[in-house]
Amino acid sequence: MFDIQVKRIHEYKRQILNVLHVITLYNQIKSNPNADFVPRTVMFGGKAAPGYHTAKQIVSLICHMANVINNDPIVGDKLKVVFLGNYRCSLAEIIMPAADLSEQISLAGTEASGTGNMKFMLNGALTIGTLDGANVEMAEEMGDDNIFIFGMRVDDVTQLWKDGYDTRKIIARVPSLQLALSQIKSGFFNPGQPHKFSDFADNLINNDRFCVMADYEAYVECQERVSNLYMDWVQWTTKCLMNIASSGKFSSDRTISQYANEIWNIDA
């Protein structure tokens, strides 16, 4: 499976949630290497703003994590991680048609729209995502059965903060999350610089502005559903075709026509 998240590197887009899932998969393989796993190549791509230190740390963590996982003989071909350098339109033209799974996992209520998710949909990739941005309209077009929606809705996020969001309670009750965070903090993936991501991990735990911990369990469970469906090639392909067939609303022709009629007041 080509599992792909390509977009600007930003905390609200939650590449770190994807990272935590990859580490969880890695730990599952290591603890039970003879179990059946759907082989995945997880690809990240995107650029960090020059002054955005946390985004640059995310990129660095992905690369360190990839180096460990890709060279672990126990893991073998069950899991690979790639960071695609210099992500751009010409690279997207190659990646998007090849994608099996499109990661659109921003915190609900933070993404204005997003267009990459539409391009993946048009090319037949299935989407795992929150009800955020254009995922909402995509789900309306294709039907809930043809998209993997997980996690909190906007009202849930509001209520979470109102009730007092405590990441430590979540971490304490979820061993796989606790292990992944401890590996990041302790330098498991970067033994040559063991404290490189200590502050990053502490900040994620103590200042989880984009509710990564709160959505972790739902995300991992949804990813299990993705793996199970991928093994049923007929059902998977059917959903791919439903994505393609439902993508007409997002064409530039329809968009320009609607702008002409409703905004510009000209004949399209």
GUMARZA-191856 format. One record per residue: residue in three letters; x negated, y, z of N, C-alpha, C, CB in turn. Coordinates in steps of 0.05 Angstrom, whole numbers, plus 5000, padded with zeros to 4 digits. Glycine has a CB too. Layout:
<recs>
ALAXYZXYZXYZXYZ...
</recs>
This chain:
<recs>
MET498349765000500050005000498250255000501950005024PHE498850434982497550694982499350894998497150804953ASP498350955022499751115042498451395041499750985071ILE499851605032498451845025499652095038498451884995GLN497852255050498652515062496752725050498552505093VAL497752875031496053085019497553355021495453024989LYS496353535035497553805040495553965055500353775055ARG496154225058494454395075494054275102495754685077ILE491654295112491054185139492054385160488054115142HIS493954305175495154485195496454315217497254685183GLU496354415242497454275264500354205261497054425290TYR501954395249504754345247505454125227506254595240LYS503654085207504053865188503253595199502453925163ARG502053595222501553365239500053135226504253255248GLN497853205213496052995204495052835227493553125189ILE494952955251494052805275495952585282493653005298LEU498552615277500452395282499752155264503352495277ASN499152215240498252005221495751875231497852115193VAL493852035240491351925251491851735274489452155260LEU493551815292494251645315495451385306496151785335HIS497051385285498151135275496050965263500351195255VAL494151085248491950935236490350795258490251115218ILE489750945279488150825301489750605314487551045322THR492350635316494050425327493950175310496950525330LEU494150205284493949975265491249845269494350065236TYR489150005270486449895274486249725299484350125275ASN487349835321487249685346488949425345488249855369GLN491149435331492749195327491248975312495449255313ILE489849055291488348865275486048755292487249005249LYS484748925306482448835323483348635344481049075336SER485648685356486648515377487748245367488748655394ASN488648245342489847995331489147985301492947985336PRO486647935294485847945266487047735248482847915264ASN488247535259489447315243492447365237489047045256ALA493547575249496347635244496747735216497347835265ASP499247725207499847825180500148135181502547705170PHE498648265165498748555162499048625133496148685174VAL500748825128500948935101498449105096503549095097PRO496749035077494349195073495049485065492549065051ARG493649675077494149955072491550105066495550095095THR491650275047489550485043490950745049488350475014VAL490050865071491251125080489451345070491551135111MET490651525053489151745041490152005053489451735011PHE488152165061488652445070487452635049487652495098GLY488652855045487453065028488553335035487953004999GLY486953545031487953815037485553985046490053805058LYS486054235048483954425055484754565081483554625033ALA482654625097482954775122482155065117481354645145ALA483555255128482855535126480055575139484955715140PRO478455755128475655785137475355835167474456015123GLY477255985179477056045207478755875226477756325212TYR479855665215481755495230480255255242484155395212HIS479155295266477355095278478754835282476355205305THR481154835292482554585298483054425272485254635312ALA483754555251484154415225481554285216485154615204LYS479354425220476754315212476054065229474554525214GLN476854085255476453845272478053605263477153925301ILE480453655254482153445244480853305220484953545236VAL479753465201478353355178475953195187477453585159SER474453295206472053155216472852895229470553335235LEU474952905245475852655259476752445239478252725278ILE478152525218478952335198476552205185480652475176CYS474552355179472152245166470552055185470252475157HIS470352135210469051955229470651695233468652095257MET473251725235474951485238474751305214477951575242ALA474651425190474451265166471851115165474651445141ASN469651235174467051105174467050855191464851295183VAL468350865214468450635232470250415221469450715260ILE472650495213474650295204473650165178477350425199ASN472650315159471950205133469550025134471350435114ASN467950035156465549875158465849655180463250045165ASP468249615189468749405209469449145195471049485229PRO467748945197468148695183470648545192465748515186ILE471548585216473948455226476448565212474248485257VAL476348825207478648955193478648875164478449255197GLY476348875151476148795123477848965105476948505120ASP479448835088481048985069483949035079481248825043LYS484348975105487049025116487649325119487348885143LEU485649485124486049765128483649925118486549825158LYS484150125102482050305093483050585096481250245063VAL481150775101481851055104480051225086481551145134VAL481251405072479851575053480651865058480451495024PHE478552045059479152335058478352425030477652495080LEU480352535016479852614988478852904988482552594972GLY476352934981475153194981476153374959472153174978ASN476253634965477053834945479653774932474853864923TYR481753724948484353664938485453904922486353594961ARG486453844898487354044879489353924860484954174864CYS490454084841492553994823491553764806493454224806SER489153774796488153564778487953304793485453634766LEU487353314819487253064835490052974841485653114862ALA491953154846494653084851495952934828496353334858GLU495053004804496152874780495452584779495053014755ILE493352504793492452224794493752094819489452204796ILE493752234841494652114866497652064867493852294889MET499152264859502052244863503352014847503352494854PRO502551954822503751724809502851454821502951724779ALA500651464836499551214847500751154875496551224849ALA502051354887502851324915505151124919503751594926ASP504950974940507250804949508850944971506250534960LEU507351074989508651205012507751495014508151055039SER509651675017509051965019509552045048510752134999GLU507552175060507752255088508652545090505052215103GLN511052595101512152865103513152895132514452915083ILE511252925151511752865179511553115197509952655189SER511953355186511853595202514053585224512253845184LEU513553745245515553755266518153885256514453915290ALA520453765261522953875252523254175260525353715263GLY523954335240524254615245521854795239525054665272THR519754675229517254825224516554865194514954695238GLU517654685177516954705148519154855133516654415136ALA518355075120520255235105521555075083518955495094SER520054945067521154785045519254545039521654955020GLY517054605025515254395016516054314988515354165035THR514054274971514654174944513153914937513754394924GLY510953864952509553614946511353374950507153594965ASN513053384970514853154975516653104951516553205000MET517553314937519253274913517653144891520253554904LYS515053214888513453104867512952804872510753254865PHE512452734897512252454904514852304898511452414933MET517052424905519652294899520052254870521952474910LEU519452454854519752434825518052214813519052694812ASN515752154826513951944816514451674829511152024822GLY516651654845517451394854516351304881516851194835ALA514951484895513951414922516351434942511651594931LEU516351254961518251284983517151475004518951004996THR518851615018518051815037518551725065519552075032ILE516551765082516951745111516752025122514851555125GLY518852115136518752395144520852465165519152575120THR520652705175522552815193524752965177521253005214LEU526853035191528953195178528053485179531753155191ASP526253555160524953815160524453895131522353815176GLY524554155126523954255099525754125078521054195092ALA524654065055526153955032526853665037524553985007ASN525753535057526553265064529553245068525053155089VAL530653455079533553465084535153445058534353725099GLU534453605038535853595012535253334997535053834995MET532853235000532152984987533852754997529152924991ALA534152745024535752545036538652565027535652555067GLU539652815024542352855014542752744986543153145015GLU540752774969540952684942540652384939538752824925MET538752274952538151984948539751804967535251934952GLY540751914989542051745010540051665031543351504997ASP541051645055539351575078538051305076540951595103ASP539151125060538050855058535550845041540150665046ASN534951065028532651065009530351255018533551154982ILE530451325043528351495055527951405084528951795053PHE525551415094524951335121524851585139522251175123ILE527051645152527251875169526851785198529952015166PHE525151935213524651865241524552125257521951705243GLY524552085283523752305301525952495308521652455290MET525152705323527052895333528153075311525653065354ARG530653165315531853365299531253635312534953325296VAL531953855299531354125309532554165337532454335290ASP535054075341536354105367534953945389539354025365ASP533853715381532453545400529853685409531753275388VAL528453815390526053955397526654185417524654075372THR528754335411529554555429530154455457531954705417GLN531654235458532354115484529954015499534353895480LEU528053895484525553785496524054005511523753665474TRP523754235499522354455512523954575535521654675491LYS526554575531528254685552528154515577531254705542ASP527954245573527854065596525154055609528653785587GLY523054155595520354145606518853915594520454125637TYR517453965572516053765557513453675572515253855528ASP513353425580511053325595509753095579511953225623THR507553155565506252955548505152725565504053085532ARG504352785589503052575605504952345613501852695631LYS507452415616509452205622509752015598512152325629ILE509652125574509851965550507351785547510252135525ILE505051905551502551765548502351535568500151955551ALA503251585592503051385613504751135607503951505640ARG506951175593508750945588508250815561511651035590VAL506450925545505950815518502950735516506651025495PRO502350485522499450395522497950445496499350105529SER499350395473497950435448497150725443499650335425LEU498750905451498151195449495951265468500651365455GLN496051165492494051215513491251125503494751075539LEU491250885491488650775480487650945457489050485471ALA489351025439488451175416487251445425490751225396LEU488551575443487651835453484951805468489651965472SER484751585484482251545498479851485479482551315518GLN480451355457478351305437477451555424479451105416ILE479351735418478551995407476852155427481052155399LYS477852165451476452325472473752225479478152345496SER473451955480470951835490468751815469471551555500GLY469451875444467451865423467151595410464851945434PHE469251435412469151165401468551175371471851015405PHE469551365357469151385328466751555320471651505315ASN465451665340463051835335461051805358463852135332PRO459951565361458151505384455651685384457351215384GLY454851785361452551955361453052235373451651995332GLN455552315374456452565386458852505403457052785364PRO458552365425460852265440462852475451459852105463HIS461952725454463652935465464853115443462153095485LYS464353045418465153215396468153285396464453085370PHE469853085403472753125402474053135429474052915385SER472453165451473553165478475453395482471353175498ASP474653635474476353865477478853855459474854125471PHE478453745436480653705417482853525429479653585390ALA481953305441483853115453485153235477482352855461ASP483653385494484853515517486953715509482653655534ASN486353865488488254065478490853935467486954235456LEU490453705454492753565444494553465467491853325427ILE493253375488494753275511496053505527492953115529ASN494553715531495453935549497054155535493154045563ASN496754165509498054385494499154275467496154625489ASP500954075470502053945446504254115434503053655453ARG503554325421505554525411507454395391504154755398PHE506454195376508154085354509053805360506554085328CYS509153745386510653505396509753245383513653545392VAL507153215380506152965368506752725386503052995364MET506252765412506752545431509752465432505852625459ALA511452665430514352615432515352445409515852875434ASP514152475385515052335361513352085355514952515337TYR511352035371509451805365510951545363507251795386GLU512451475384513751205385515651165361515251175411ALA517251375355519151355333517651325306520951605332TYR515451465304513851445279512651165276511551655280VAL511551055297510350785295512450585288508950715321GLU514750605301516950415295517850445266519350475314CYS518050685256518850735229516750615209519251035223GLN514250645216512150525199512350225198509350615210GLU513250095220513649805220515849735200514349705248ARG517949905199520149855179519049885151522450055184VAL517250075147516050115121514549865112514050355121SER512849755130511349515124513149275118509449445147ASN515249245134517049025129518449045102519249005152LEU519249285095520649315069518649275046521849595067TYR516149365050514149335028513749045020511549465037MET514148865039513848575033516148475016513648415059ASP518348615015520648544998520448714972523348585013TRP519048614952518448784929520948864914516548634911VAL523048704913525448774899526849014913527348534898GLN527048994939528349214954526749474952528849134983TRP524049444955522349674953522549814926519449594958THR522449654905522649764878525349894873522149544857THR527449774883530149884881530250164893532249704894LYS529050194916529050454930527350654915528150424959CYS525150564903523450734886525150854863521050584876LEU526650674850528250764827530450954836529450514813MET531550904859533551094870532351364875534850984895ASN529851374884528551634888528251774861525751584901ILE527251634841526851764815529451864804525451564796ALA531551694805534051764793535451994808535851514794SER534652044833535952254849534452514849536352154877SER532252524833530452754836531252984817527652674830GLY533352954801533953164781534453434792536353074765LYS535653444816536253704829533753874832537653664856PHE531453744835529053894841527453964816527353724859SER528653944793527254014768527054314766528653894743SER525054414752524754704748527054814731522054764735ASP528054654712530354744695532754814712531154524675ARG533454644731535754694748535154934766536354454765THR532754954776532055184794532255444779529255144804ILE531055464756531155724741533955794733529355704716SER535555594725538355634717539955754741539655374707GLN539455644764540955734788540056024795540455544812TYR537456074793536456344799537756544779533356354796ALA537856464754538956634733541856704739538756514705ASN543356504747546256544752546856684778547656274752GLU545256624800546056714826544356944836545856494846ILE541956974826540157184836539757404815537457064844TRP539057324791538357524770540857624755536357404751ASN543057474757545557544743545157574713546657804754ILE543857384701543457374672544457104662540557424664ASP544957084636545756834624543356644621547056874597ALA543556404632541256214631541456054605541356024655
</recs>
